[in-house]
Amino acid sequence: MFTKHMVLSGTRLYPPDIQRPGRVVTLIPSKFPNSTVWGVAYRIRAEDVDEVTKHLDFREKNGYSKKTVTFHPNNSEYLPFPLTLYVAVEENESYAGPAAIEDIAQQVVTSIGPSGSNKEYVYNLAEAMRQLAPNAEDEHLFALEKAVKEIDPDLKNLKN
């Protein structure tokens, strides 16, 4: 099974400069066989599988491998089904590894790139988790969101 590590992987999608990549959510193998990761599964139309797979393989090329796992829908009306996801390995060049929440927040608040600002990525991810998996406890994500908001200059300007 896998575990999610919130914003532990450096990414060139958020490079204010090449030396300061942003952070993104990364799935890495877990030591615990019954670990759980909350997420959303998307069914790709048969006629779009090749194009979507090609796009995702390009987007996730930076140190990820594809794994097929069994997805268990939260709604018991649906049976579990196979799902392909992208998993990082710690040996990949962009794996940033664990860091203190404050250090990650400092990196996130200053990173921006072609995909948008890294802080908006964190804010949107936290909100999506609240909406899609309200019973999931993700202490790391919500602590990071709080730490980013505390130092976000755009939010500080709104308070003044």
DSSP file (Angstrom, degrees, kcal/mol; ACC not computed):
  #  RESIDUE AA STRUCTURE BP1 BP2  ACC     N-H-->O    O-->H-N    N-H-->O    O-->H-N    TCO  KAPPA ALPHA  PHI   PSI    X-CA   Y-CA   Z-CA
    1    1 A M              0   0    0      0, 0.0    29,-2.3     0, 0.0     2,-0.3   0.000 360.0 360.0 360.0 178.7    0.0    0.0    0.0
    2    2 A F  E     -A   29   0A   0     33,-0.3     2,-0.4    27,-0.3    25,-0.0  -0.832 360.0-151.5-128.7 162.8    0.9    3.6   -0.1
    3    3 A T  E     -A   28   0A   0     25,-2.7    25,-2.6    -2,-0.3     2,-0.4  -0.974  21.9-123.5-130.8 149.1    0.9    6.6    2.1
    4    4 A K  E     -A   27   0A   0     -2,-0.4     2,-0.6    32,-0.3    23,-0.2  -0.758  15.1-161.0 -93.5 139.6    0.6   10.2    1.0
    5    5 A H  E >   -A   26   0A   0     21,-3.3    21,-2.3    -2,-0.4     3,-1.0  -0.971  25.5-127.2-116.9 114.6    3.3   12.7    2.0
    6    6 A M  E 3  S-     0   0A   0     -2,-0.6    19,-0.2     1,-0.3    18,-0.0  -0.442  76.1 -22.9 -71.5 124.9    1.9   16.1    1.7
    7    7 A V  E 3  S+     0   0A   0     -2,-0.3    18,-0.3     1,-0.1    -1,-0.3   0.852  92.2 131.0  44.9  51.2    4.0   18.5   -0.3
    8    8 A L  E <   +     0   0A   0     -3,-1.0    88,-1.3    16,-0.8    89,-1.0   0.460  48.2  80.4-106.1  -3.6    7.2   16.6    0.1
    9    9 A S  E    S-AB  24  95A   0     15,-1.6    15,-1.6    -4,-0.2    86,-0.2  -0.893  75.3-131.1-110.1 130.2    8.2   16.4   -3.5
   10   10 A G  E     -A   23   0A   0     84,-2.8     2,-0.4    -2,-0.5    13,-0.2  -0.431  28.4-164.1 -69.0 151.0    9.9   19.3   -5.3
   11   11 A T  E >   -A   22   0A   0     11,-1.3    11,-1.2     3,-0.1     3,-0.8  -0.999  31.5-146.4-141.9 143.4    8.4   20.2   -8.6
   12   12 A R  T 3  S+     0   0    0     -2,-0.4    -1,-0.1     1,-0.2    11,-0.0   0.388  91.3  84.0 -84.4   3.1    9.5   22.2  -11.6
   13   13 A L  T 3  S+     0   0    0      1,-0.3   102,-1.5   100,-0.1   103,-0.3   0.703  97.8  38.5 -75.1 -18.9    5.8   23.2  -12.0
   14   14 A Y  S <  S+     0   0    0     -3,-0.8    -1,-0.3    99,-0.2    98,-0.2  -0.422  79.4 149.5-125.9  56.1    6.3   25.9   -9.5
   15   15 A P        +     0   0    0      0, 0.0     3,-0.2     0, 0.0    96,-0.1  -0.765  23.4 174.3-100.4 101.8    9.8   27.3  -10.2
   16   16 A P  S    S-     0   0    0      0, 0.0     2,-0.3     0, 0.0    95,-0.1   0.871  92.8  -7.9 -63.6 -32.4   10.4   31.0   -9.4
   17   17 A D  S >  S-     0   0    0      3,-0.3     3,-1.8    -3,-0.2    -3,-0.1  -0.950  84.4-100.8-150.9 166.2   13.9   29.9  -10.4
   18   18 A I  T 3  S+     0   0    0     -2,-0.3    -1,-0.0     1,-0.3     0, 0.0   0.736 119.5  55.6 -63.9 -22.4   15.4   26.5  -11.1
   19   19 A Q  T 3  S+     0   0    0      1,-0.2    -1,-0.3    -4,-0.0     0, 0.0   0.576 105.5  53.1 -84.7  -9.9   16.9   26.4   -7.6
   20   20 A R    <   +     0   0    0     -3,-1.8    -3,-0.3    90,-0.0    -1,-0.2  -0.552  69.9 175.0-129.9  68.5   13.6   26.9   -5.7
   21   21 A P        -     0   0    0      0, 0.0    -9,-0.2     0, 0.0    90,-0.1  -0.301  28.4-119.5 -69.3 159.1   11.0   24.4   -6.8
   22   22 A G  E     -A   11   0A   0    -11,-1.2   -11,-1.3     1,-0.1     2,-0.4  -0.018  28.2-105.7 -79.8-166.7    7.6   24.3   -5.1
   23   23 A R  E     -A   10   0A   0    -13,-0.2     2,-0.3    88,-0.1   -13,-0.2  -0.953  31.7-177.3-126.3 146.0    6.2   21.3   -3.3
   24   24 A V  E     -A    9   0A   0    -15,-1.6   -15,-1.6    -2,-0.4   -16,-0.8  -0.924  38.9 -85.3-135.7 162.2    3.4   19.0   -4.3
   25   25 A V  E     -     0   0A   0     -2,-0.3     2,-0.4   -18,-0.3   -19,-0.2  -0.449  48.1-167.3 -65.6 139.0    1.6   16.0   -2.7
   26   26 A T  E     -A    5   0A   0    -21,-2.3   -21,-3.3    -2,-0.1     2,-0.5  -0.997  17.2-144.0-134.7 134.1    3.5   12.8   -3.3
   27   27 A L  E     +A    4   0A   0     -2,-0.4    61,-3.3    59,-0.4   -23,-0.2  -0.847  26.3 176.7 -92.4 131.0    2.4    9.2   -2.8
   28   28 A I  E     -A    3   0A   0    -25,-2.6   -25,-2.7    -2,-0.5    61,-0.1  -0.936  39.8 -84.5-128.9 156.4    5.3    7.0   -1.6
   29   29 A P  E     -A    2   0A   0      0, 0.0     2,-0.3     0, 0.0   -27,-0.3  -0.293  46.4-137.5 -58.9 143.0    5.2    3.3   -0.6
   30   30 A S        -     0   0    0    -29,-2.3     5,-0.0     2,-0.1    -3,-0.0  -0.737  12.4-141.5-102.7 151.0    4.2    2.7    2.9
   31   31 A K  S    S+     0   0    0     -2,-0.3    -1,-0.1     1,-0.1   -29,-0.1   0.583  88.9  77.3 -80.3 -11.8    5.7    0.3    5.4
   32   32 A F  S >  S-     0   0    0      1,-0.1     3,-1.6   -31,-0.0    -2,-0.1  -0.888  71.0-153.1-107.2 118.8    2.2   -0.5    6.6
   33   33 A P  T 3  S+     0   0    0      0, 0.0    -1,-0.1     0, 0.0   -31,-0.1   0.723  93.6  48.8 -64.9 -21.6    0.1   -2.8    4.4
   34   34 A N  T 3  S+     0   0    0    -33,-0.1    -2,-0.0     2,-0.1   -32,-0.0   0.119  78.7 138.0-105.1  21.7   -3.3   -1.4    5.5
   35   35 A S    <   -     0   0    0     -3,-1.6     2,-0.4     1,-0.1   -33,-0.3  -0.293  41.4-143.7 -65.9 154.3   -2.4    2.3    5.1
   36   36 A T        -     0   0    0    -35,-0.1     2,-0.4   -32,-0.1   -32,-0.3  -0.953  15.7-170.5-126.1 139.2   -5.2    4.4    3.5
   37   37 A V        -     0   0    0     -2,-0.4     2,-0.3   -34,-0.1   -34,-0.0  -0.998  18.6-140.3-126.4 128.3   -5.0    7.3    1.1
   38   38 A W        +     0   0    0     -2,-0.4     2,-0.3    95,-0.1    95,-0.1  -0.658  41.1 131.7 -85.5 142.9   -8.1    9.4    0.4
   39   39 A G        -     0   0    0     -2,-0.3     2,-0.4    93,-0.1    -2,-0.0  -0.973  51.5 -97.2-170.3-177.6   -8.7   10.5   -3.2
   40   40 A V        -     0   0    0     -2,-0.3     2,-0.4    33,-0.1    92,-0.0  -0.959  28.2-147.1-118.8 134.9  -10.9   10.8   -6.1
   41   41 A A        -     0   0    0     -2,-0.4     2,-0.5    42,-0.0    42,-0.0  -0.844   9.6-157.4-102.9 139.6  -11.0    8.3   -9.0
   42   42 A Y        -     0   0    0     -2,-0.4     2,-0.5     2,-0.0    -2,-0.0  -0.960   9.9-140.8-117.9 131.9  -11.7    9.4  -12.5
   43   43 A R        -     0   0    0     -2,-0.5     2,-0.5     0, 0.0    -2,-0.0  -0.790  18.0-148.2 -89.1 128.5  -13.0    7.1  -15.3
   44   44 A I        -     0   0    0     -2,-0.5     5,-0.1     1,-0.0    -2,-0.0  -0.836  22.2-111.6 -98.7 130.1  -11.5    7.9  -18.6
   45   45 A R    >>  -     0   0    0     -2,-0.5     3,-2.2     1,-0.1     4,-0.8  -0.311  28.0-118.0 -58.1 142.1  -13.6    7.3  -21.7
   46   46 A A  G >4 S+     0   0    0      1,-0.3     3,-0.8     2,-0.2     4,-0.4   0.852 114.4  54.0 -52.1 -40.2  -12.2    4.5  -23.7
   47   47 A E  G 34 S+     0   0    0      1,-0.2    -1,-0.3     2,-0.1     4,-0.2   0.640 111.9  45.9 -72.5 -12.3  -11.5    6.7  -26.7
   48   48 A D  G <> S+     0   0    0     -3,-2.2     4,-2.8     2,-0.1     5,-0.3   0.468  82.6  96.7-106.2  -3.9   -9.5    9.1  -24.5
   49   49 A V  H <X S+     0   0    0     -3,-0.8     4,-2.7    -4,-0.8     5,-0.3   0.911  85.3  46.5 -56.7 -48.6   -7.3    6.6  -22.6
   50   50 A D  H  > S+     0   0    0     -4,-0.4     4,-2.3     1,-0.2    -1,-0.2   0.932 116.1  44.4 -61.5 -46.5   -4.3    6.9  -24.9
   51   51 A E  H  > S+     0   0    0     -4,-0.2     4,-2.2     2,-0.2    -2,-0.2   0.922 116.7  45.1 -65.1 -45.2   -4.3   10.7  -25.0
   52   52 A V  H  X S+     0   0    0     -4,-2.8     4,-2.8     2,-0.2     5,-0.2   0.914 113.6  50.0 -66.6 -42.6   -4.9   11.1  -21.2
   53   53 A T  H  X S+     0   0    0     -4,-2.7     4,-3.0    -5,-0.3     5,-0.2   0.912 110.1  50.6 -61.7 -42.9   -2.3    8.5  -20.4
   54   54 A K  H  X S+     0   0    0     -4,-2.3     4,-1.8    -5,-0.3    -1,-0.2   0.918 112.1  47.6 -60.5 -44.3    0.3   10.2  -22.6
   55   55 A H  H  X S+     0   0    0     -4,-2.2     4,-2.7     2,-0.2    -2,-0.2   0.933 114.9  45.0 -62.0 -47.5   -0.4   13.5  -20.9
   56   56 A L  H  X S+     0   0    0     -4,-2.8     4,-2.8     1,-0.2    -2,-0.2   0.893 109.8  54.5 -67.2 -39.4   -0.2   12.0  -17.4
   57   57 A D  H  < S+     0   0    0     -4,-3.0    -1,-0.2    -5,-0.2    -2,-0.2   0.884 112.8  44.4 -61.1 -37.1    3.0   10.1  -18.2
   58   58 A F  H >< S+     0   0    0     -4,-1.8     3,-1.3    -5,-0.2    -2,-0.2   0.938 115.2  47.0 -70.1 -47.5    4.6   13.3  -19.4
   59   59 A R  H 3< S+     0   0    0     -4,-2.7     3,-0.4     1,-0.3    -2,-0.2   0.867 118.6  40.7 -62.8 -37.7    3.3   15.4  -16.4
   60   60 A E  T 3X S+     0   0    0     -4,-2.8     4,-0.7     1,-0.2    -1,-0.3   0.097  82.0 110.3 -99.5  21.8    4.4   12.7  -13.9
   61   61 A K  T <4  +     0   0    0     -3,-1.3     2,-2.3     1,-0.2    -1,-0.2   0.653  47.6  96.0 -72.2 -15.0    7.7   11.9  -15.5
   62   62 A N  T  4 S-     0   0    0     -3,-0.4    32,-0.2     1,-0.2    -1,-0.2  -0.375 117.2 -43.2 -83.6  64.8    9.8   13.5  -12.8
   63   63 A G  T  4 S+     0   0    0     -2,-2.3    26,-1.2     1,-0.3     2,-0.3   0.736 101.7 126.1  92.0  23.7   10.6   10.4  -10.7
   64   64 A Y  E  <  -C   88   0B   0     -4,-0.7     2,-0.4    24,-0.2    -1,-0.3  -0.844  39.4-159.6-113.9 150.9    7.3    8.6  -10.6
   65   65 A S  E     -C   87   0B   0     22,-2.7    22,-3.1    -2,-0.3     2,-0.3  -0.948  24.2-114.4-124.3 152.0    6.3    5.1  -11.5
   66   66 A K  E     -C   86   0B   0     -2,-0.4     2,-0.4    20,-0.2    20,-0.2  -0.666  33.7-179.4 -86.8 137.7    2.9    3.8  -12.3
   67   67 A K  E     -C   85   0B   0     18,-2.7    18,-2.8    -2,-0.3     2,-0.5  -0.988  21.7-138.4-133.6 143.5    1.2    1.3  -10.0
   68   68 A T  E     +C   84   0B   0     -2,-0.4     2,-0.3    16,-0.2    16,-0.2  -0.906  32.7 165.9-102.5 128.9   -2.1   -0.5  -10.2
   69   69 A V  E     -C   83   0B   0     14,-3.0    14,-2.8    -2,-0.5     2,-0.6  -0.779  41.3 -96.7-130.4 172.9   -4.0   -0.7   -6.9
   70   70 A T  E     -C   82   0B   0     -2,-0.3     2,-0.5    12,-0.2    -2,-0.0  -0.875  34.1-150.0 -97.2 123.2   -7.5   -1.5   -5.8
   71   71 A F  E     -C   81   0B   0     10,-3.4    10,-1.9    -2,-0.6   -30,-0.0  -0.798   3.9-157.6 -93.2 130.0   -9.6    1.5   -5.2
   72   72 A H        -     0   0    0     -2,-0.5     7,-0.1     8,-0.2     4,-0.1  -0.895  16.7-137.9-110.2 102.2  -12.3    1.2   -2.6
   73   73 A P        -     0   0    0      0, 0.0     5,-0.1     0, 0.0   -33,-0.1  -0.247  10.0-132.3 -58.5 145.2  -15.1    3.7   -3.1
   74   74 A N  S    S+     0   0    0      2,-0.1     2,-0.7     1,-0.0    -2,-0.0   0.800  94.1  77.6 -66.0 -29.8  -16.4    5.4    0.0
   75   75 A N  S >  S-     0   0    0      1,-0.1     3,-2.0     4,-0.1    -1,-0.0  -0.751  75.7-151.2 -84.9 114.7  -19.9    4.7   -1.3
   76   76 A S  T 3  S+     0   0    0     -2,-0.7    -1,-0.1     1,-0.3    -2,-0.1   0.553  87.6  78.8 -68.0  -6.2  -20.7    1.0   -0.7
   77   77 A E  T 3  S+     0   0    0      2,-0.1     2,-0.4     0, 0.0    -1,-0.3   0.705  89.1  67.5 -70.8 -18.0  -23.0    0.9   -3.7
   78   78 A Y  S <  S-     0   0    0     -3,-2.0     3,-0.1    -5,-0.1     0, 0.0  -0.850  82.6-131.0-107.5 139.0  -19.9    0.7   -5.8
   79   79 A L        -     0   0    0     -2,-0.4    -8,-0.1     1,-0.1    -4,-0.1  -0.507  35.6 -93.3 -80.7 152.6  -17.6   -2.3   -5.9
   80   80 A P        -     0   0    0      0, 0.0    -8,-0.2     0, 0.0    -1,-0.1  -0.282  49.6-173.7 -58.9 152.7  -13.8   -1.9   -5.6
   81   81 A F  E     -C   71   0B   0    -10,-1.9   -10,-3.4    -3,-0.1     2,-0.1  -0.978  29.8 -87.9-148.7 158.4  -12.0   -1.6   -8.9
   82   82 A P  E     -C   70   0B   0      0, 0.0     2,-0.3     0, 0.0   -12,-0.2  -0.420  44.3-175.0 -70.6 145.4   -8.4   -1.5  -10.2
   83   83 A L  E     -C   69   0B   0    -14,-2.8   -14,-3.0    -2,-0.1     2,-0.5  -0.999  19.5-138.2-142.9 138.3   -6.9    2.0  -10.5
   84   84 A T  E     +C   68   0B   0     -2,-0.3     2,-0.3   -16,-0.2   -16,-0.2  -0.852  30.2 168.3 -98.7 132.6   -3.6    3.3  -11.8
   85   85 A L  E     -C   67   0B   0    -18,-2.8   -18,-2.7    -2,-0.5     2,-0.5  -0.902  34.6-111.8-136.5 168.6   -1.7    5.9   -9.9
   86   86 A Y  E     -C   66   0B   0     -2,-0.3     2,-0.4   -20,-0.2   -59,-0.4  -0.891  30.6-167.9-106.8 128.7    1.7    7.5   -9.9
   87   87 A V  E     -C   65   0B   0    -22,-3.1   -22,-2.7    -2,-0.5     2,-0.2  -0.939  12.0-137.2-120.8 135.8    4.0    6.8   -7.0
   88   88 A A  E     -C   64   0B   0    -61,-3.3     2,-0.4    -2,-0.4   -24,-0.2  -0.556   8.2-145.7 -87.6 154.3    7.3    8.5   -6.1
   89   89 A V    >   -     0   0    0    -26,-1.2     3,-2.2    -2,-0.2     6,-0.2  -0.958  19.7-128.1-116.5 142.2   10.4    6.9   -5.1
   90   90 A E  T 3  S+     0   0    0     -2,-0.4     5,-0.1     1,-0.3    -1,-0.1   0.728 105.5  66.1 -62.2 -20.5   12.7    8.6   -2.6
   91   91 A E  T 3  S+     0   0    0    -28,-0.1    -1,-0.3     3,-0.1   -28,-0.0   0.599  75.6 111.1 -77.5 -10.0   15.6    8.1   -4.9
   92   92 A N  S X  S-     0   0    0     -3,-2.2     3,-1.6   -29,-0.2   -30,-0.1  -0.350  78.7-119.3 -70.2 149.6   14.2   10.4   -7.6
   93   93 A E  T 3  S+     0   0    0      1,-0.3    -1,-0.1     3,-0.0   -30,-0.1   0.703 109.8  49.8 -62.3 -22.5   16.0   13.7   -8.1
   94   94 A S  T 3  S+     0   0    0    -32,-0.2   -84,-2.8   -84,-0.1     2,-0.5   0.481  75.2 119.2 -97.5  -2.8   13.0   15.8   -7.2
   95   95 A Y  B <   -B    9   0A   0     -3,-1.6   -86,-0.2   -86,-0.2   -84,-0.0  -0.511  40.9-173.8 -67.3 117.0   12.1   14.1   -3.9
   96   96 A A        -     0   0    0    -88,-1.3   -87,-0.2    -2,-0.5    -1,-0.2   0.701  24.1-151.0 -88.4 -21.3   12.5   16.9   -1.3
   97   97 A G        -     0   0    0    -89,-1.0    -1,-0.1   -92,-0.1   -92,-0.0   0.005  36.2 -32.5  76.6 174.4   12.0   14.7    1.7
   98   98 A P        +     0   0    0      0, 0.0     2,-0.3     0, 0.0   -90,-0.0  -0.274  63.2 165.3 -66.8 152.7   10.5   15.5    5.1
   99   99 A A        -     0   0    0      0, 0.0     2,-0.1     0, 0.0    -2,-0.0  -0.963  44.5 -74.9-157.2 165.2   11.0   19.0    6.5
  100  100 A A     >  -     0   0    0     -2,-0.3     4,-2.4     1,-0.1     3,-0.4  -0.387  43.3-119.2 -64.4 144.5    9.6   21.1    9.3
  101  101 A I  H  > S+     0   0    0      1,-0.2     4,-2.9     2,-0.2     5,-0.2   0.888 114.9  54.2 -52.1 -43.1    6.2   22.6    8.6
  102  102 A E  H  > S+     0   0    0      1,-0.2     4,-2.1     2,-0.2    -1,-0.2   0.881 108.6  48.4 -62.7 -38.5    7.6   26.1    8.9
  103  103 A D  H  > S+     0   0    0     -3,-0.4     4,-1.9     2,-0.2    -1,-0.2   0.907 112.8  47.2 -68.3 -42.1   10.3   25.4    6.3
  104  104 A I  H  X S+     0   0    0     -4,-2.4     4,-3.0     2,-0.2    -2,-0.2   0.927 111.3  52.1 -64.2 -43.3    7.8   23.9    3.9
  105  105 A A  H  X S+     0   0    0     -4,-2.9     4,-2.7    -5,-0.2    -2,-0.2   0.906 107.6  52.1 -59.4 -42.9    5.5   26.8    4.4
  106  106 A Q  H  X S+     0   0    0     -4,-2.1     4,-0.8     1,-0.2    -1,-0.2   0.899 113.1  44.7 -60.6 -41.3    8.3   29.3    3.7
  107  107 A Q  H >X S+     0   0    0     -4,-1.9     4,-0.7     1,-0.2     3,-0.6   0.926 114.2  49.2 -67.8 -45.1    9.1   27.4    0.4
  108  108 A V  H >< S+     0   0    0     -4,-3.0     3,-1.0     1,-0.2    11,-0.6   0.900 106.2  55.0 -62.2 -43.6    5.4   27.2   -0.6
  109  109 A V  H 3< S+     0   0    0     -4,-2.7    -1,-0.2     1,-0.2    -2,-0.2   0.731 113.6  41.8 -67.9 -21.1    4.6   30.9    0.0
  110  110 A T  H << S+     0   0    0     -4,-0.8     2,-0.4    -3,-0.6    -1,-0.2   0.474  94.0  96.3-104.3  -2.4    7.4   32.0   -2.3
  111  111 A S    <<  +     0   0    0     -3,-1.0     7,-2.7    -4,-0.7     8,-0.5  -0.746  40.2 155.9 -97.4 134.4    7.0   29.5   -5.2
  112  112 A I  E     +D  117   0C   0     -2,-0.4     5,-0.2     5,-0.3   -98,-0.1  -0.987   6.9 145.5-150.5 147.2    5.1   30.3   -8.3
  113  113 A G  E >   -D  116   0C   0      3,-1.8     3,-2.1    -2,-0.3   -99,-0.2  -0.840  63.0 -50.1-161.4-163.3    5.2   28.9  -11.8
  114  114 A P  T 3  S+     0   0    0      0, 0.0  -100,-0.1     0, 0.0     3,-0.1   0.737 129.5  52.6 -60.6 -23.9    3.3   28.0  -14.9
  115  115 A S  T 3  S-     0   0    0   -102,-1.5     2,-0.2     1,-0.4  -101,-0.1   0.486 120.8-101.3 -89.5  -2.6    0.8   26.0  -12.9
  116  116 A G  E <   -D  113   0C   0     -3,-2.1    -3,-1.8  -103,-0.3    -1,-0.4  -0.697  62.1 -24.8 115.9-169.6    0.1   28.9  -10.6
  117  117 A S  E  >  -D  112   0C   0     -5,-0.2     4,-1.5    -2,-0.2    -5,-0.3  -0.587  48.0-137.0 -83.4 143.3    1.2   29.8   -7.1
  118  118 A N  H  > S+     0   0    0     -7,-2.7     4,-1.9   -10,-0.3    -9,-0.2   0.831 104.4  57.5 -66.8 -32.8    2.2   27.0   -4.8
  119  119 A K  H  > S+     0   0    0    -11,-0.6     4,-2.8    -8,-0.5    -1,-0.2   0.894 104.7  51.2 -67.2 -37.5    0.3   28.5   -1.9
  120  120 A E  H  > S+     0   0    0      2,-0.2     4,-3.0     1,-0.2     5,-0.3   0.869 106.1  56.2 -65.6 -34.9   -2.9   28.4   -3.9
  121  121 A Y  H  X S+     0   0    0     -4,-1.5     4,-2.4     2,-0.2    -2,-0.2   0.937 110.7  44.0 -58.0 -47.6   -2.2   24.7   -4.6
  122  122 A V  H  X S+     0   0    0     -4,-1.9     4,-2.5     2,-0.2    -2,-0.2   0.931 114.8  48.3 -65.0 -46.1   -2.0   24.1   -0.8
  123  123 A Y  H  X S+     0   0    0     -4,-2.8     4,-2.1     1,-0.2    -2,-0.2   0.927 114.8  45.4 -60.7 -45.2   -5.1   26.2   -0.1
  124  124 A N  H  X S+     0   0    0     -4,-3.0     4,-2.5     2,-0.2    -1,-0.2   0.883 112.2  51.4 -67.0 -38.7   -7.1   24.5   -2.9
  125  125 A L  H  X S+     0   0    0     -4,-2.4     4,-2.4    -5,-0.3    -2,-0.2   0.928 110.2  48.6 -64.0 -44.9   -5.9   21.0   -1.8
  126  126 A A  H  X S+     0   0    0     -4,-2.5     4,-2.0     1,-0.2    -2,-0.2   0.916 113.3  47.3 -61.8 -43.2   -6.9   21.6    1.8
  127  127 A E  H  X S+     0   0    0     -4,-2.1     4,-2.1    -5,-0.2    -1,-0.2   0.904 110.5  52.4 -65.8 -40.5  -10.4   22.9    0.8
  128  128 A A  H  X S+     0   0    0     -4,-2.5     4,-3.4     1,-0.2     5,-0.4   0.901 108.1  51.6 -61.7 -40.5  -10.8   19.9   -1.6
  129  129 A M  H  X S+     0   0    0     -4,-2.4     4,-2.1     1,-0.2     7,-0.3   0.904 109.1  50.4 -63.1 -40.4  -10.0   17.5    1.3
  130  130 A R  H  < S+     0   0    0     -4,-2.0    -1,-0.2    -5,-0.2    -2,-0.2   0.894 118.3  39.0 -63.5 -38.5  -12.6   19.2    3.5
  131  131 A Q  H  < S+     0   0    0     -4,-2.1    -2,-0.2     2,-0.1    -1,-0.2   0.920 125.1  33.9 -77.7 -45.9  -15.2   18.9    0.7
  132  132 A L  H  < S+     0   0    0     -4,-3.4    -3,-0.2     1,-0.2    -2,-0.2   0.783 133.8  20.7 -86.9 -28.9  -14.4   15.4   -0.7
  133  133 A A    ><  +     0   0    0     -4,-2.1     3,-1.9    -5,-0.4    -1,-0.2  -0.493  64.8 164.7-139.5  66.4  -13.3   13.6    2.4
  134  134 A P  T 3  S+     0   0    0      0, 0.0    -1,-0.1     0, 0.0    -4,-0.1   0.728  79.1  51.6 -61.2 -21.5  -14.6   15.4    5.5
  135  135 A N  T 3  S+     0   0    0     -3,-0.1     2,-0.3     2,-0.1    -5,-0.1   0.537  86.0 103.3 -91.6  -6.8  -13.9   12.5    7.8
  136  136 A A    <   -     0   0    0     -3,-1.9     2,-0.7    -7,-0.3    -3,-0.1  -0.599  64.2-145.8 -78.3 132.9  -10.3   12.1    6.7
  137  137 A E        +     0   0    0     -2,-0.3     2,-0.4     1,-0.0     3,-0.1  -0.882  23.9 170.4-100.6 118.0   -7.8   13.5    9.2
  138  138 A D     >  +     0   0    0     -2,-0.7     4,-2.2     1,-0.1     5,-0.3  -0.686   2.1 171.6-127.8  78.1   -4.8   15.0    7.5
  139  139 A E  H  > S+     0   0    0     -2,-0.4     4,-2.3     1,-0.2     5,-0.2   0.859  76.7  53.4 -58.0 -39.6   -2.9   16.8   10.2
  140  140 A H  H  > S+     0   0    0      2,-0.2     4,-2.4     1,-0.2    -1,-0.2   0.941 110.0  46.2 -63.9 -47.9    0.1   17.5    8.0
  141  141 A L  H  > S+     0   0    0      1,-0.2     4,-2.7     2,-0.2    -2,-0.2   0.936 115.9  44.5 -60.9 -47.7   -1.9   19.2    5.3
  142  142 A F  H  X S+     0   0    0     -4,-2.2     4,-2.0     1,-0.2    -1,-0.2   0.834 112.9  51.2 -71.9 -30.8   -4.0   21.4    7.6
  143  143 A A  H  X S+     0   0    0     -4,-2.3     4,-2.3    -5,-0.3    -1,-0.2   0.890 112.1  48.2 -68.1 -38.6   -1.0   22.3    9.7
  144  144 A L  H  X S+     0   0    0     -4,-2.4     4,-2.8    -5,-0.2     5,-0.2   0.926 109.4  51.9 -66.3 -44.6    0.8   23.3    6.5
  145  145 A E  H  X S+     0   0    0     -4,-2.7     4,-2.4     1,-0.2    -2,-0.2   0.929 111.8  47.4 -56.6 -45.6   -2.2   25.3    5.3
  146  146 A K  H  X S+     0   0    0     -4,-2.0     4,-1.9     1,-0.2    -1,-0.2   0.916 112.2  49.2 -63.1 -44.0   -2.3   27.2    8.6
  147  147 A A  H  X S+     0   0    0     -4,-2.3     4,-0.9     2,-0.2    -1,-0.2   0.886 111.5  49.0 -65.0 -39.0    1.5   27.9    8.6
  148  148 A V  H >X S+     0   0    0     -4,-2.8     4,-1.2     1,-0.2     3,-0.8   0.930 110.3  51.0 -65.8 -44.7    1.3   29.2    5.0
  149  149 A K  H 3< S+     0   0    0     -4,-2.4     3,-0.2     1,-0.2    -2,-0.2   0.852 104.1  59.2 -61.5 -34.1   -1.6   31.5    5.8
  150  150 A E  H 3< S+     0   0    0     -4,-1.9    -1,-0.2     1,-0.2    -2,-0.2   0.793 118.5  28.9 -65.6 -27.6    0.3   32.9    8.8
  151  151 A I  H << S+     0   0    0     -4,-0.9    -1,-0.2    -3,-0.8    -2,-0.2   0.416  85.5 122.5-113.8   1.1    3.2   34.1    6.6
  152  152 A D     X  -     0   0    0     -4,-1.2     4,-2.1    -3,-0.2     3,-0.5  -0.507  50.6-154.9 -66.8 113.5    1.3   34.7    3.3
  153  153 A P  H  > S+     0   0    0      0, 0.0     4,-2.1     0, 0.0    -1,-0.2   0.824  91.9  58.9 -63.2 -29.5    2.0   38.4    2.6
  154  154 A D  H  > S+     0   0    0      1,-0.2     4,-1.0     2,-0.2    -2,-0.1   0.882 109.0  43.9 -66.4 -36.7   -1.2   38.6    0.5
  155  155 A L  H  > S+     0   0    0     -3,-0.5     4,-1.3     2,-0.2    -1,-0.2   0.851 111.0  54.3 -75.5 -34.5   -3.3   37.6    3.5
  156  156 A K  H  X S+     0   0    0     -4,-2.1     4,-1.2     1,-0.2     3,-0.2   0.888 105.7  53.7 -64.1 -38.1   -1.3   39.9    5.8
  157  157 A N  H  < S+     0   0    0     -4,-2.1    -1,-0.2     1,-0.2    -2,-0.2   0.829 104.9  54.7 -66.0 -31.8   -2.1   42.9    3.5
  158  158 A L  H  < S+     0   0    0     -4,-1.0    -1,-0.2     1,-0.2    -2,-0.2   0.830 106.0  52.3 -70.0 -31.1   -5.8   42.1    3.7
  159  159 A K  H  <        0   0    0     -4,-1.3    -1,-0.2     1,-0.2    -2,-0.2   0.777 360.0 360.0 -75.3 -26.4   -5.6   42.3    7.5
  160  160 A N     <        0   0    0     -4,-1.2    -1,-0.2    -3,-0.1    -2,-0.2   0.457 360.0 360.0 -86.9 360.0   -4.0   45.7    7.5
